[in-house]
Every structure is written in structure tokens, then in C-alpha cells.
Amino acid sequence: MKKKVLIMGGSYFIGKKIVDVFCENKYDVFTLNRGTKVKDLDNVHNLICDRNDMKQMENILSQYKFNIVIDVSGLNKEQGEILYKSLNKQELESFIFISSSAVYDVDILEFPFKESDLLKENTYWTSYGKNKIEAEDYYIENFRDSSIDLIILRPPYVYGENNYAQRESFIFDHICKDRPIIIPNPNTYLQFIYTTDLANIIIELLKAKKEKVSIFNVGNKKPVTIKEWIEYCAEVVGKEAKIIEYDYKSKGRKERDFFPFYDYSNVLDVDKINYIYSEETDFIMGLKNSYNWYLTNKDSISFKEDIICVEEEIFKELGINTNK
């Protein structure tokens, strides 16, 4: 009999790829959302519910017995508590929570950050990281003395198809339009993980021998600098990127006013997960897949108007004419 898996957040980006991979591996896949997303696969059961509503969640989830639950969309302790209390746990074997690299106290730590490093709300991610820490703590407290395995994954920046966030698509768009890309420190390191690799890691961890509560950093073995990342994107597009290094601090600006990433080296130590699963998609191949998706979907990607406005201000400040 197929094992039943519930994927919270299974209709968007990371969760969508996890759904695809679990279907390929012959699981009986369920998703849960508010019903605002179009169902893509006929063999996926979609449960309509607001995960923030305890009564709705209890009414829906009490009808099912899942073997595996993957919480991709959980943002805080409150959502975790609603999900945990609503689940029928009689046949539940494994619970996976997709946390974040934002949990580390990067204000005092040196990269690469290890699973054992101090967790704390930091300057860059503020409440987002703090809320993920509290969600992790809640799940650990409630699962550690049970018969259910808890797996917590901390990815850095996730990329791939269906990513509507202003990241690789933002760079592709600029390169295609010959629009200069304004960057902070070009030597700041970024670490990525491809959505398919993240999904495959979950599949492998479900089979692997591990601790009752397991925490893993997940990401590509090799980080890249901001400048290298843009150059890789340009290689995929087949055009040269116009890069402008900008001293935003002296101008009283913030890096996220004009660039998709914070100006700190978000790099994780991934040795622990590589003992269990070390395969990863070639970075150029992953970016090619992302670029092909961008080309098909660029008209539906909404770039933030405030960033475009700030770019224009900086171009004017630097005497750069983008209307040539």
C-alpha cells in the first residue's frame, strides 16, 4: 500500500517540486491550501482549508491518517501548533519541517554556519528568523518523546522553476533587457539549493538511519560570490551582464532596496547531510531550467515597483542613461 504524505504549501515553488518528486516516487500525495491555486496534477488530493484556522484544520485533518507530513509553508509557532494539534497521529511516522538558514546568529558567527551554532534573531532576517526558531522549538518539544521522527531542514537560498520571487528571474530580466544590475559587495558569498535536490534529500532522509530528532543544513557544496552568480546567470542567458558595484552604505541606502539578497555571506556547513546524500544538480543546468521557466512565465512575474524606482534614482545619481 502506498504511504500517504501531506505536503503543507504543496502548490507553490518549493512545495510544488516536493509534490512532483513524491508523486514520481509513488507516494499517495495530499496537499492543503485555501483553494486559490489551480490543481496541477490529477493524482494529487487537494484539501481546501486555511491552516491558520484551528476549527477548519481539525475538521479536515481528523478525517485522514498520514504516514508523512511535510510542513513547507509553516512560518511560526502558532501555525505549527495548529497543524500539530489537528493531525491524526495514529499512523504518522515522520514529520519534516522546512526551516531556514535565517535562524543563525550571523551577527556574531563566522560562516559556514553549523547545525550546532547559536540560533538567534539577527540583524538581517529579524522576525522571520525568530519565528522560524520558535516553530522549530515547538516541533522539537512535542515530537522528541514520541515515536514519530522529526526532521528539520535549514536551506539557504532555494532556486528553480516556479520561483516567483525576485531572485534569478530579476537577474534574467535585467540581462535580457540590457538593464544594468546594481550590486552591493561583489565578494559576498551566496549559497543555493535547487528545488529538486531539496525534494530528493527528503526522500533519502525518510529511508536513512537517523536520530529521532534530526536537524540538517542543506545546500550546494560550493557557494558563489554575488558577482559569480550573476555571471552564471548571464552565461545561461547568452548575454553579458552589465554590473555596477554600488557603495550603498555611504548613500544611506539598504541593499534590499535594489538587490534581491542581503549583503552577508549566507553559507552553511553541509557536511552532515552529505554523509547521507551528496548528489546535487549542476548549477548551470539548474539555472538553465530556471531560465526556461522564466521565458515561459515572464509576463506573470511581478517585479516590485519600488525597487525599479530606486534603481532609476541610483542610475541618475551615477549619471547612467538607461534610455539609450
C-alpha positions as semicolon CSV with decimal commas, in nm:
position;residue;x (nm);y (nm);z (nm)
1;M;0,000;0,000;0,000
2;K;0,123;0,348;-0,087
3;K;0,229;0,569;0,201
4;K;0,020;0,881;0,246
5;V;0,205;1,213;0,261
6;L;0,057;1,553;0,341
7;I;0,252;1,847;0,198
8;M;0,166;2,182;0,351
9;G;0,238;2,452;0,094
10;G;0,240;2,199;-0,188
11;S;0,101;2,432;-0,453
12;Y;0,380;2,689;-0,462
13;F;0,751;2,679;-0,564
14;I;0,938;2,455;-0,315
15;G;0,629;2,260;-0,212
16;K;0,523;2,215;-0,572
17;K;0,853;2,044;-0,657
18;I;0,829;1,825;-0,346
19;V;0,482;1,718;-0,465
20;D;0,622;1,628;-0,807
21;V;0,908;1,422;-0,665
22;F;0,687;1,235;-0,417
23;C;0,443;1,153;-0,697
24;E;0,733;1,021;-0,905
25;N;0,831;0,803;-0,609
26;K;0,480;0,653;-0,592
27;Y;0,353;0,813;-0,272
28;D;-0,014;0,893;-0,222
29;V;0,014;1,273;-0,213
30;F;-0,214;1,522;-0,040
31;T;-0,180;1,900;-0,032
32;L;-0,362;2,156;0,180
33;N;-0,433;2,516;0,084
34;R;-0,711;2,772;0,068
35;G;-0,814;2,662;-0,279
36;T;-0,681;2,969;-0,455
37;K;-0,427;2,770;-0,658
38;V;-0,520;2,566;-0,964
39;K;-0,468;2,194;-0,913
40;D;-0,192;2,079;-1,150
41;L;-0,185;1,701;-1,106
42;D;-0,488;1,472;-1,121
43;N;-0,327;1,218;-0,889
44;V;-0,283;1,470;-0,604
45;H;-0,558;1,509;-0,342
46;N;-0,609;1,875;-0,256
47;L;-0,764;1,958;0,081
48;I;-0,924;2,304;0,098
49;C;-0,855;2,471;0,430
50;D;-0,700;2,777;0,596
51;R;-0,407;2,648;0,802
52;N;-0,448;2,943;1,041
53;D;-0,800;2,830;1,139
54;M;-0,790;2,565;1,412
55;K;-1,151;2,451;1,370
56;Q;-1,117;2,412;0,993
57;M;-0,791;2,222;1,033
58;E;-0,932;1,987;1,295
59;N;-1,242;1,917;1,087
60;I;-1,041;1,841;0,773
61;L;-0,736;1,659;0,909
62;S;-0,921;1,440;1,158
63;Q;-1,059;1,251;0,857
64;Y;-0,716;1,130;0,740
65;K;-0,427;0,923;0,868
66;F;-0,097;1,029;0,712
67;N;0,232;0,842;0,731
68;I;0,439;1,151;0,650
69;V;0,374;1,524;0,692
70;I;0,597;1,788;0,532
71;D;0,547;2,145;0,653
72;V;0,688;2,366;0,379
73;S;0,479;2,676;0,445
74;G;0,496;2,699;0,824
75;L;0,619;3,042;0,930
76;N;0,576;3,049;1,306
77;K;0,492;2,863;1,625
78;E;0,121;2,941;1,601
79;Q;0,088;2,771;1,263
80;G;0,294;2,478;1,390
81;E;0,071;2,437;1,695
82;I;-0,247;2,439;1,485
83;L;-0,105;2,178;1,248
84;Y;0,031;1,956;1,524
85;K;-0,289;1,958;1,727
86;S;-0,508;1,900;1,422
87;L;-0,324;1,593;1,290
88;N;-0,446;1,240;1,346
89;K;-0,112;1,089;1,451
90;Q;-0,211;0,723;1,474
91;E;-0,011;0,623;1,166
92;L;0,228;0,916;1,148
93;E;0,589;0,801;1,109
94;S;0,782;1,112;1,005
95;F;0,731;1,488;1,025
96;I;0,952;1,720;0,818
97;F;0,975;2,094;0,881
98;I;1,138;2,320;0,624
99;S;1,305;2,584;0,835
100;S;1,568;2,831;0,712
101;S;1,928;2,947;0,733
102;A;1,778;3,269;0,873
103;V;1,779;3,113;1,222
104;Y;2,152;3,156;1,282
105;D;2,301;3,439;1,487
106;V;2,500;3,568;1,191
107;D;2,580;3,890;1,378
108;I;2,845;3,703;1,579
109;L;2,905;3,377;1,387
110;E;3,158;3,309;1,115
111;F;3,041;3,119;0,808
112;P;2,990;2,840;0,722
113;F;2,721;2,809;0,988
114;K;2,688;2,469;1,155
115;E;2,373;2,297;1,283
116;S;2,513;2,328;1,636
117;D;2,573;2,704;1,611
118;L;2,380;2,957;1,817
119;L;2,031;3,044;1,698
120;K;1,901;3,395;1,750
121;E;1,705;3,670;1,580
122;N;1,961;3,851;1,365
123;T;2,000;4,190;1,201
124;Y;1,910;4,071;0,853
125;W;1,611;3,839;0,890
126;T;1,472;3,981;1,217
127;S;1,125;3,840;1,297
128;Y;1,126;3,592;1,007
129;G;1,424;3,409;1,158
130;K;1,291;3,445;1,513
131;N;0,957;3,294;1,413
132;K;1,128;3,000;1,242
133;I;1,331;2,936;1,559
134;E;1,014;2,933;1,769
135;A;0,846;2,694;1,524
136;E;1,148;2,461;1,539
137;D;1,142;2,470;1,919
138;Y;0,772;2,388;1,927
139;Y;0,808;2,088;1,698
140;I;1,112;1,959;1,888
141;E;0,934;1,989;2,223
142;N;0,628;1,800;2,100
143;F;0,791;1,528;1,888
144;R;1,109;1,438;2,078
145;D;0,941;1,200;2,323
146;S;0,706;1,047;2,067
147;S;0,751;0,755;1,828
148;I;0,744;0,997;1,532
149;D;1,068;1,102;1,363
150;L;1,119;1,477;1,334
151;I;1,342;1,611;1,056
152;I;1,425;1,983;1,041
153;L;1,590;2,116;0,724
154;R;1,763;2,452;0,705
155;P;1,816;2,558;0,342
156;P;1,992;2,876;0,228
157;Y;1,856;3,037;-0,091
158;V;1,635;2,800;-0,291
159;Y;1,617;2,840;-0,669
160;G;1,444;2,667;-0,956
161;E;1,131;2,662;-1,165
162;N;0,815;2,828;-1,028
163;N;1,015;3,079;-0,826
164;Y;0,813;3,397;-0,849
165;A;1,040;3,573;-0,601
166;Q;1,266;3,849;-0,729
167;R;1,583;3,645;-0,743
168;E;1,713;3,465;-1,052
169;S;1,421;3,598;-1,256
170;F;1,517;3,951;-1,153
171;I;1,867;3,898;-1,290
172;F;1,748;3,720;-1,606
173;D;1,510;4,008;-1,675
174;H;1,783;4,269;-1,641
175;I;2,024;4,080;-1,863
176;C;1,761;4,021;-2,133
177;K;1,671;4,392;-2,134
178;D;2,035;4,511;-2,122
179;R;1,949;4,684;-1,796
180;P;2,244;4,737;-1,556
181;I;2,242;4,527;-1,238
182;I;2,333;4,724;-0,927
183;I;2,508;4,509;-0,667
184;P;2,649;4,556;-0,316
185;N;2,980;4,390;-0,220
186;P;3,063;4,164;-0,518
187;N;3,260;3,927;-0,294
188;T;2,974;3,844;-0,056
189;Y;2,901;3,472;-0,077
190;L;2,563;3,317;-0,159
191;Q;2,474;2,951;-0,124
192;F;2,189;2,793;-0,317
193;I;1,998;2,468;-0,338
194;Y;1,790;2,354;-0,634
195;T;1,429;2,263;-0,555
196;T;1,464;1,911;-0,698
197;D;1,770;1,847;-0,480
198;L;1,581;1,958;-0,170
199;A;1,294;1,723;-0,256
200;N;1,532;1,432;-0,320
201;I;1,704;1,493;0,014
202;I;1,369;1,447;0,188
203;I;1,308;1,120;0,003
204;E;1,650;0,990;0,106
205;L;1,619;1,102;0,468
206;L;1,294;0,909;0,505
207;K;1,489;0,591;0,419
208;A;1,806;0,671;0,617
209;K;1,901;0,573;0,967
210;K;1,900;0,888;1,179
211;E;1,827;1,030;1,522
212;K;1,472;1,068;1,650
213;V;1,510;1,444;1,607
214;S;1,742;1,530;1,317
215;I;1,850;1,875;1,203
216;F;2,031;1,924;0,873
217;N;2,169;2,219;0,684
218;V;2,101;2,159;0,315
219;G;2,263;2,340;0,024
220;N;2,512;2,316;-0,259
221;K;2,864;2,219;-0,154
222;K;3,018;2,525;-0,316
223;P;2,895;2,881;-0,253
224;V;2,938;3,154;-0,514
225;T;3,002;3,524;-0,484
226;I;2,734;3,772;-0,586
227;K;2,934;3,858;-0,897
228;E;2,989;3,492;-0,989
229;W;2,616;3,422;-0,951
230;I;2,527;3,699;-1,193
231;E;2,792;3,580;-1,437
232;Y;2,645;3,227;-1,424
233;C;2,301;3,374;-1,496
234;A;2,449;3,568;-1,788
235;E;2,610;3,251;-1,926
236;V;2,270;3,082;-1,928
237;V;2,103;3,378;-2,099
238;G;2,384;3,405;-2,352
239;K;2,444;3,777;-2,300
240;E;2,686;3,981;-2,097
241;A;2,559;4,125;-1,770
242;K;2,615;4,494;-1,705
243;I;2,722;4,502;-1,339
244;I;2,750;4,820;-1,131
245;E;2,914;4,795;-0,788
246;Y;2,748;5,046;-0,558
247;D;2,853;5,178;-0,217
248;Y;2,501;5,181;-0,076
249;K;2,605;5,237;0,285
250;S;2,769;5,573;0,215
251;K;2,449;5,682;0,042
252;G;2,225;5,581;0,333
253;R;2,054;5,304;0,137
254;K;1,988;4,937;0,212
255;E;2,099;4,656;-0,018
256;R;1,749;4,513;-0,049
257;D;1,634;4,847;-0,192
258;F;1,794;4,748;-0,523
259;F;1,921;4,387;-0,496
260;P;1,749;4,053;-0,419
261;F;1,982;3,941;-0,136
262;Y;2,117;4,070;0,191
263;D;2,483;4,172;0,197
264;Y;2,618;3,896;0,419
265;S;2,770;3,559;0,337
266;N;2,479;3,319;0,385
267;V;2,678;2,995;0,373
268;L;2,603;2,672;0,559
269;D;2,821;2,378;0,657
270;V;2,656;2,088;0,470
271;D;2,894;1,807;0,568
272;K;2,631;1,636;0,784
273;I;2,372;1,593;0,507
274;N;2,642;1,494;0,256
275;Y;2,719;1,183;0,460
276;I;2,365;1,069;0,379
277;Y;2,300;1,226;0,039
278;S;2,568;1,409;-0,159
279;E;2,419;1,439;-0,509
280;E;2,334;1,783;-0,643
281;T;2,220;1,931;-0,973
282;D;2,488;2,105;-1,176
283;F;2,445;2,476;-1,105
284;I;2,441;2,580;-1,471
285;M;2,184;2,309;-1,551
286;G;1,963;2,426;-1,265
287;L;1,989;2,785;-1,383
288;K;1,907;2,679;-1,740
289;N;1,590;2,514;-1,616
290;S;1,510;2,828;-1,417
291;Y;1,573;3,047;-1,721
292;N;1,350;2,837;-1,946
293;W;1,073;2,867;-1,687
294;Y;1,131;3,245;-1,672
295;L;1,097;3,274;-2,050
296;T;0,763;3,093;-2,041
297;N;0,627;3,282;-1,740
298;K;0,791;3,626;-1,750
299;D;0,464;3,805;-1,824
300;S;0,317;3,676;-1,497
301;I;0,617;3,770;-1,279
302;S;0,558;4,097;-1,098
303;F;0,874;4,293;-1,020
304;K;0,844;4,535;-0,731
305;E;0,789;4,891;-0,850
306;D;0,976;5,041;-0,554
307;I;1,296;4,856;-0,649
308;I;1,271;4,977;-1,008
309;C;1,221;5,333;-0,879
310;V;1,528;5,308;-0,654
311;E;1,731;5,174;-0,947
312;E;1,633;5,475;-1,154
313;E;1,735;5,705;-0,870
314;I;2,075;5,537;-0,846
315;F;2,126;5,546;-1,223
316;K;2,054;5,919;-1,216
317;E;2,284;5,964;-0,918
318;L;2,565;5,785;-1,106
319;G;2,496;5,966;-1,433
320;I;2,393;5,648;-1,615
321;N;2,145;5,685;-1,901
322;T;1,935;5,367;-1,935
323;N;1,727;5,502;-2,222
324;K;1,996;5,460;-2,488
